[in-house]
Amino acid sequence: MALYKNYLKTTKKCEVTFELSAEAAKGAQKVWLAGDFNSWSSIDTPMKKKPDGSFSVKVKLDPGNEYQFRYLLDGKKWENDWAADKYIPAPFSNTDNSVVVV
């Protein structure tokens, strides 16, 4: 799991690469990224599966904000990013949400 941030001068956005390791994906065939930036959609931001079984996706976000997010594995199981910048209690469950600060 990892977050990579690239601040783009031309668009004043931050391109964040979200990566989920093969180990964390636990054999999932499909993974989606859901969070504040896509209204927690479970289908709008599919992640690309790599040959090693890991997943990644790039999302452009507005700097100066914090965004909560989680990964949805095979449409059934939610997973946090344990390399996130911080964590906050999820409002509708007994778990935490991952947070990226840009």
KOLDREN-886536 format. One record per residue (C-alpha): residue in three letters; residue number from 0; x, y, z. Coordinates in steps of 0.001 Angstrom, whole numbers, plus 500000, padded with zeros to 6 digits. Layout:
N
<atom><resn>ALA</resn><resi>NUM</resi><px>X</px><py>Y</py><pz>Z</pz></atom>
...
//
This chain:
102
<atom><resn>MET</resn><resi>0</resi><px>500000</px><py>500000</py><pz>500000</pz></atom>
<atom><resn>ALA</resn><resi>1</resi><px>501235</px><py>503407</py><pz>499160</pz></atom>
<atom><resn>LEU</resn><resi>2</resi><px>500275</px><py>506941</py><pz>498245</pz></atom>
<atom><resn>TYR</resn><resi>3</resi><px>502368</px><py>508965</py><pz>495809</pz></atom>
<atom><resn>LYS</resn><resi>4</resi><px>501682</px><py>512687</py><pz>495354</pz></atom>
<atom><resn>ASN</resn><resi>5</resi><px>502662</px><py>514753</py><pz>492331</pz></atom>
<atom><resn>TYR</resn><resi>6</resi><px>501753</px><py>518441</py><pz>492481</pz></atom>
<atom><resn>LEU</resn><resi>7</resi><px>500970</px><py>519673</py><pz>488965</pz></atom>
<atom><resn>LYS</resn><resi>8</resi><px>501848</px><py>523308</py><pz>488310</pz></atom>
<atom><resn>THR</resn><resi>9</resi><px>499883</px><py>523555</py><pz>485067</pz></atom>
<atom><resn>THR</resn><resi>10</resi><px>496500</px><py>522560</py><pz>486538</pz></atom>
<atom><resn>LYS</resn><resi>11</resi><px>497082</px><py>523425</py><pz>490225</pz></atom>
<atom><resn>LYS</resn><resi>12</resi><px>495990</px><py>519902</py><pz>491141</pz></atom>
<atom><resn>CYS</resn><resi>13</resi><px>497707</px><py>517092</py><pz>492975</pz></atom>
<atom><resn>GLU</resn><resi>14</resi><px>497815</px><py>513795</py><pz>491123</pz></atom>
<atom><resn>VAL</resn><resi>15</resi><px>497688</px><py>511079</py><pz>493768</pz></atom>
<atom><resn>THR</resn><resi>16</resi><px>498575</px><py>507508</py><pz>492867</pz></atom>
<atom><resn>PHE</resn><resi>17</resi><px>496764</px><py>505063</py><pz>495138</pz></atom>
<atom><resn>GLU</resn><resi>18</resi><px>498393</px><py>501629</py><pz>495271</pz></atom>
<atom><resn>LEU</resn><resi>19</resi><px>497102</px><py>498484</py><pz>496930</pz></atom>
<atom><resn>SER</resn><resi>20</resi><px>499657</px><py>495690</py><pz>497278</pz></atom>
<atom><resn>ALA</resn><resi>21</resi><px>498911</px><py>492150</py><pz>496137</pz></atom>
<atom><resn>GLU</resn><resi>22</resi><px>499112</px><py>491027</py><pz>499773</pz></atom>
<atom><resn>ALA</resn><resi>23</resi><px>496525</px><py>493614</py><pz>500856</pz></atom>
<atom><resn>ALA</resn><resi>24</resi><px>494310</px><py>492811</py><pz>497842</pz></atom>
<atom><resn>LYS</resn><resi>25</resi><px>494049</px><py>489243</py><pz>499196</pz></atom>
<atom><resn>GLY</resn><resi>26</resi><px>493475</px><py>487667</py><pz>495785</pz></atom>
<atom><resn>ALA</resn><resi>27</resi><px>490782</px><py>490149</py><pz>494705</pz></atom>
<atom><resn>GLN</resn><resi>28</resi><px>489929</px><py>490163</py><pz>491018</pz></atom>
<atom><resn>LYS</resn><resi>29</resi><px>488601</px><py>493735</py><pz>491019</pz></atom>
<atom><resn>VAL</resn><resi>30</resi><px>489222</px><py>496705</py><pz>493312</pz></atom>
<atom><resn>TRP</resn><resi>31</resi><px>487608</px><py>500135</py><pz>493376</pz></atom>
<atom><resn>LEU</resn><resi>32</resi><px>488718</px><py>503307</py><pz>495132</pz></atom>
<atom><resn>ALA</resn><resi>33</resi><px>485906</px><py>505080</py><pz>496979</pz></atom>
<atom><resn>GLY</resn><resi>34</resi><px>486101</px><py>508316</py><pz>498924</pz></atom>
<atom><resn>ASP</resn><resi>35</resi><px>485077</px><py>511919</py><pz>499421</pz></atom>
<atom><resn>PHE</resn><resi>36</resi><px>486382</px><py>512810</py><pz>495955</pz></atom>
<atom><resn>ASN</resn><resi>37</resi><px>483878</px><py>510532</py><pz>494145</pz></atom>
<atom><resn>SER</resn><resi>38</resi><px>480926</px><py>510676</py><pz>496568</pz></atom>
<atom><resn>TRP</resn><resi>39</resi><px>481933</px><py>507259</py><pz>497931</pz></atom>
<atom><resn>SER</resn><resi>40</resi><px>480937</px><py>505592</py><pz>494666</pz></atom>
<atom><resn>SER</resn><resi>41</resi><px>481696</px><py>501878</py><pz>494665</pz></atom>
<atom><resn>ILE</resn><resi>42</resi><px>481965</px><py>501823</py><pz>490839</pz></atom>
<atom><resn>ASP</resn><resi>43</resi><px>483259</px><py>505195</py><pz>489575</pz></atom>
<atom><resn>THR</resn><resi>44</resi><px>486978</px><py>504675</py><pz>490211</pz></atom>
<atom><resn>PRO</resn><resi>45</resi><px>488115</px><py>501163</py><pz>489263</pz></atom>
<atom><resn>MET</resn><resi>46</resi><px>491741</px><py>500337</py><pz>489945</pz></atom>
<atom><resn>LYS</resn><resi>47</resi><px>493984</px><py>498671</py><pz>487372</pz></atom>
<atom><resn>LYS</resn><resi>48</resi><px>495255</px><py>495215</py><pz>488261</pz></atom>
<atom><resn>LYS</resn><resi>49</resi><px>498968</px><py>494692</py><pz>487655</pz></atom>
<atom><resn>PRO</resn><resi>50</resi><px>500583</px><py>491342</py><pz>486728</pz></atom>
<atom><resn>ASP</resn><resi>51</resi><px>501882</px><py>490933</py><pz>490306</pz></atom>
<atom><resn>GLY</resn><resi>52</resi><px>498314</px><py>491107</py><pz>491704</pz></atom>
<atom><resn>SER</resn><resi>53</resi><px>498592</px><py>494664</py><pz>493033</pz></atom>
<atom><resn>PHE</resn><resi>54</resi><px>496236</px><py>497474</py><pz>491982</pz></atom>
<atom><resn>SER</resn><resi>55</resi><px>496701</px><py>501183</py><pz>491275</pz></atom>
<atom><resn>VAL</resn><resi>56</resi><px>494836</px><py>504262</py><pz>490088</pz></atom>
<atom><resn>LYS</resn><resi>57</resi><px>495666</px><py>507961</py><pz>489712</pz></atom>
<atom><resn>VAL</resn><resi>58</resi><px>493236</px><py>510663</py><pz>490859</pz></atom>
<atom><resn>LYS</resn><resi>59</resi><px>493634</px><py>514437</py><pz>490533</pz></atom>
<atom><resn>LEU</resn><resi>60</resi><px>492665</px><py>516238</py><pz>493738</pz></atom>
<atom><resn>ASP</resn><resi>61</resi><px>492530</px><py>519870</py><pz>494864</pz></atom>
<atom><resn>PRO</resn><resi>62</resi><px>495464</px><py>520757</py><pz>497153</pz></atom>
<atom><resn>GLY</resn><resi>63</resi><px>494807</px><py>522147</py><pz>500620</pz></atom>
<atom><resn>ASN</resn><resi>64</resi><px>492270</px><py>519452</py><pz>501504</pz></atom>
<atom><resn>GLU</resn><resi>65</resi><px>491980</px><py>516134</py><pz>503295</pz></atom>
<atom><resn>TYR</resn><resi>66</resi><px>490111</px><py>513288</py><pz>501615</pz></atom>
<atom><resn>GLN</resn><resi>67</resi><px>488767</px><py>510161</py><pz>503296</pz></atom>
<atom><resn>PHE</resn><resi>68</resi><px>488901</px><py>506945</py><pz>501272</pz></atom>
<atom><resn>ARG</resn><resi>69</resi><px>488878</px><py>503149</py><pz>501334</pz></atom>
<atom><resn>TYR</resn><resi>70</resi><px>489357</px><py>500301</py><pz>498864</pz></atom>
<atom><resn>LEU</resn><resi>71</resi><px>486484</px><py>497977</py><pz>497912</pz></atom>
<atom><resn>LEU</resn><resi>72</resi><px>487644</px><py>494446</py><pz>497069</pz></atom>
<atom><resn>ASP</resn><resi>73</resi><px>485460</px><py>492439</py><pz>494661</pz></atom>
<atom><resn>GLY</resn><resi>74</resi><px>482476</px><py>494603</py><pz>495601</pz></atom>
<atom><resn>LYS</resn><resi>75</resi><px>482285</px><py>492970</py><pz>499054</pz></atom>
<atom><resn>LYS</resn><resi>76</resi><px>485115</px><py>493775</py><pz>501461</pz></atom>
<atom><resn>TRP</resn><resi>77</resi><px>486396</px><py>497207</py><pz>502501</pz></atom>
<atom><resn>GLU</resn><resi>78</resi><px>490117</px><py>497686</py><pz>503119</pz></atom>
<atom><resn>ASN</resn><resi>79</resi><px>492054</px><py>500659</py><pz>504490</pz></atom>
<atom><resn>ASP</resn><resi>80</resi><px>495360</px><py>501925</py><pz>503173</pz></atom>
<atom><resn>TRP</resn><resi>81</resi><px>497775</px><py>501416</py><pz>506056</pz></atom>
<atom><resn>ALA</resn><resi>82</resi><px>500201</px><py>503881</py><pz>504438</pz></atom>
<atom><resn>ALA</resn><resi>83</resi><px>497633</px><py>506690</py><pz>504578</pz></atom>
<atom><resn>ASP</resn><resi>84</resi><px>498520</px><py>510093</py><pz>505991</pz></atom>
<atom><resn>LYS</resn><resi>85</resi><px>496103</px><py>509550</py><pz>508889</pz></atom>
<atom><resn>TYR</resn><resi>86</resi><px>492851</px><py>507828</py><pz>509882</pz></atom>
<atom><resn>ILE</resn><resi>87</resi><px>489504</px><py>509085</py><pz>511144</pz></atom>
<atom><resn>PRO</resn><resi>88</resi><px>486583</px><py>507128</py><pz>512582</pz></atom>
<atom><resn>ALA</resn><resi>89</resi><px>484086</px><py>506216</py><pz>509877</pz></atom>
<atom><resn>PRO</resn><resi>90</resi><px>480697</px><py>507837</py><pz>510545</pz></atom>
<atom><resn>PHE</resn><resi>91</resi><px>478599</px><py>504749</py><pz>509730</pz></atom>
<atom><resn>SER</resn><resi>92</resi><px>480676</px><py>501841</py><pz>511061</pz></atom>
<atom><resn>ASN</resn><resi>93</resi><px>483041</px><py>500773</py><pz>513837</pz></atom>
<atom><resn>THR</resn><resi>94</resi><px>486120</px><py>501189</py><pz>511640</pz></atom>
<atom><resn>ASP</resn><resi>95</resi><px>488391</px><py>503994</py><pz>510509</pz></atom>
<atom><resn>ASN</resn><resi>96</resi><px>488654</px><py>505586</py><pz>507099</pz></atom>
<atom><resn>SER</resn><resi>97</resi><px>492027</px><py>506265</py><pz>505499</pz></atom>
<atom><resn>VAL</resn><resi>98</resi><px>492874</px><py>509916</py><pz>504832</pz></atom>
<atom><resn>VAL</resn><resi>99</resi><px>495133</px><py>511483</py><pz>502224</pz></atom>
<atom><resn>VAL</resn><resi>100</resi><px>496261</px><py>515065</py><pz>502849</pz></atom>
<atom><resn>VAL</resn><resi>101</resi><px>497125</px><py>517085</py><pz>499727</pz></atom>
//
